[in-house]
Amino acid sequence: MQFGTSDCGVACLSMICKYYGKHVSLNQIKTISGESKEGLSFQDLELTAEALGFSATASQVSLDVINLDYALPCILT
């Protein structure tokens, strides 16, 4: 659940954790990420996902490519 406007990255990572059966609180993800008032950058998302045990890559691709080449779930902006 997202509590503030800068929590969207943390909330996305929380949902991915839950999808894979990892129970990590929003506060734990905020601590791991070092989240600032501005939220998380793409690099922050990637590094935090890796710290949580995921393989992560930040990249710019079209939706057609995601449907064909990328494993889901993923975070889109």
C-alpha positions, 0 to 999 in steps of 0.5 A: 500500500502506498502512503505518500506520493514518493512511495510508488517505487517502494510500493511496487517493490513490495508487490513484487516481493509479495508475488514471489512470497517474500514478506518484506514491509514497506519500512524495510524496503525504505530502509534498504533503499535509503529512500529520499523525499523524492522517492526512488530513481530507476537505479535505486529500484534496480539496486534495491531489488537486487538487495532483496534477492532479485535479478533486476535491470533498468532499461527503456523498451517498448511494450511490444518487447516486454510482452515478448522478451521479458519475464513478469512481473515488472515495473513500468513507468 
